Amino acid sequence: MTGNLAAAFFGLGAEYNFGSYDGDGEGILAGSGVDVEIQDMATIFARGGYLVKDNFLAYGLLGYSQAEGEVSLGGDSESEDLDGVTIGFGGEYMFTQNWTGYAEYTLY
């Protein structure tokens, strides 16, 4: 194994989204009258990465997400719990000892 093991990173995390996504028949459902709403999404994940530079961390993540989904058409609606694997990747940049910023792509 080559590389500096001290530059490797592993962590655990969790997040909860209080907002909701409301798709009023967008995309292929446009004009159909179908309304899709996803809310109360919770995710737990493990994040592992490598310190590429002294101030830049590249990482991947793997986890599990759960949300509430509802589909409405006319006066009828159907609700279901949505859950599954979450994967993603990202990078975190350290501007100073106290300030960092990150960009991340996550697929739920």
Buried (B, 14 or more C-beta within 10 A) or exposed (E): EEEEEEEEBEEEEEEEBEEEEEBEBEEEBEEEEBBBBBBBBBBEBEBEBBBEEEEEBBBEBEBBBBBBBBBBBEEEEEEEEEEEEBEBBBBBEBEEEEEEEEEEEBEB
